[in-house]
Amino acid sequence: MSNDTTADDNGETASVIVVGGGAAGLSAALFTAKNGLETTVFDTDETWMHKAHLFNYLGIGSVGGSEFMATARQQVDDFGADRRQGEEVTAVGESGDGFVVETSVASETQRADGDSAERSSADRSSGRRPREEAVDEDGSYEADFVVLATGANRDLAEDLGVAFTDEGTVDVGVEMETSLEGAYATGAMVRAEEWQAAIAVGDGAAAALNILSSVKGEHFHDFDVPTDAERVFGEHVAE
Ligand SMILES: Cc1cc2nc3c(=O)[nH]c(=O)nc-3n(C[C@H](O)[C@H](O)[C@H](O)COP(=O)(O)OP(=O)(O)OC[C@H]3O[C@@H](n4cnc5c(N)ncnc54)[C@H](O)[C@@H]3O)c2cc1C
């Protein structure tokens, strides 16, 4: 084992793929990126948060769901996560000791843009590069851990073959780990109805802390204290 406390068994920085960048997924990504794990988030921006206005999120009086998401995205970006907005995960599976996901940008873009064949022909005559070639970034990505956070859509969890409850939700414990070691499920997919932003955010945090504990080989807490804030923000820290 390397001295690097964020290293995996091969001595490389441990990596996490988060599928879904809503409340649960971004919360997981925040903790793993903040604490040095290589973190990639794929998101198609259909989060329910865009439909919500929060009056019930402890510590926040009132905030629009989209505004909440904008702050969350900025926060996750600032901690160094690679947030691949608009890139849909089409498949997830096991690979060696970790996981592999397949993604598709092109199909998402074509759906959003309408008739791609017509546009291709116009692009050819104008000499411009066809749009679907320009965005054809279908990819395959591997990581040591995967966090599923696809809202109430449980298709990828089913593909991965993790256990489900009798209620049809993904079966997890309080650490949010599924029946498959290293694969986590969070947010709306693990509950039949009790869907709240605060719960989803808690699920993501629980998954991330469990991953960090597993990588570091001991129970991990992400505790900061006032001197940390002074170090980062200096005189701007609120009294
Ligand atoms: C009308 C409405 C009002 C609400 N009001 C409140 C409220 O007042 N207070 C409150 O606490 N909660 C409220 N909620 C609930 C809250 O929005 C959810 O609890 C929360 O968004 C669930 O978080 P999540 O991360 O599980 O799923 P989501 O936030 O839905 O995020 C899932 C994300 O995964 C992405 N995704 C899915 N599949 C893929 C894939 N294959 N590849 C890449 N990305 C993918 C989606 O695009 C989406 O962005 C409300 C919900 C609704 C619908």
The ligand as a Gaussian input file, in Angstrom:
#p B3LYP/6-31G(d) Opt

LIG

0 1
 C      -42.402000      18.945000      -7.937000
 C      -41.355000      18.552000      -6.915000
 C      -41.187000      19.359000      -5.808000
 C      -40.267000      18.981000      -4.831000
 N      -40.134000      19.780000      -3.714000
 C      -39.264000      19.425000      -2.755000
 C      -39.150000      20.232000      -1.582000
 O      -39.835000      21.243000      -1.415000
 N      -38.240000      19.833000      -0.642000
 C      -37.474000      18.713000      -0.784000
 O      -36.675000      18.419000       0.098000
 N      -37.573000      17.955000      -1.881000
 C      -38.458000      18.274000      -2.869000
 N      -38.581000      17.480000      -3.970000
 C      -37.796000      16.209000      -4.011000
 C      -36.349000      16.419000      -4.442000
 O      -36.283000      17.147000      -5.650000
 C      -35.724000      15.015000      -4.579000
 O      -35.793000      14.373000      -3.318000
 C      -34.264000      15.053000      -5.009000
 O      -34.091000      15.795000      -6.195000
 C      -33.790000      13.610000      -5.223000
 O      -32.422000      13.640000      -5.504000
 P      -31.745000      12.513000      -6.381000
 O      -30.322000      12.921000      -6.498000
 O      -32.079000      11.175000      -5.860000
 O      -32.449000      12.593000      -7.818000
 P      -32.469000      13.830000      -8.831000
 O      -32.253000      15.096000      -8.106000
 O      -33.703000      13.693000      -9.629000
 O      -31.176000      13.613000      -9.746000
 C      -30.998000      12.524000     -10.588000
 C      -30.075000      12.990000     -11.710000
 O      -29.564000      11.837000     -12.410000
 C      -29.530000      12.141000     -13.788000
 N      -29.511000      10.879000     -14.528000
 C      -30.460000       9.904000     -14.522000
 N      -30.064000       8.867000     -15.295000
 C      -28.837000       9.211000     -15.791000
 C      -27.907000       8.548000     -16.646000
 N      -28.168000       7.346000     -17.152000
 N      -26.751000       9.169000     -16.957000
 C      -26.468000      10.400000     -16.439000
 N      -27.324000      11.075000     -15.608000
 C      -28.475000      10.475000     -15.305000
 C      -30.790000      12.968000     -14.016000
 O      -30.730000      13.732000     -15.196000
 C      -30.793000      13.845000     -12.765000
 O      -30.090000      15.054000     -12.969000
 C      -39.487000      17.812000      -4.970000
 C      -39.642000      17.029000      -6.118000
 C      -40.578000      17.387000      -7.060000
 C      -40.755000      16.504000      -8.287000

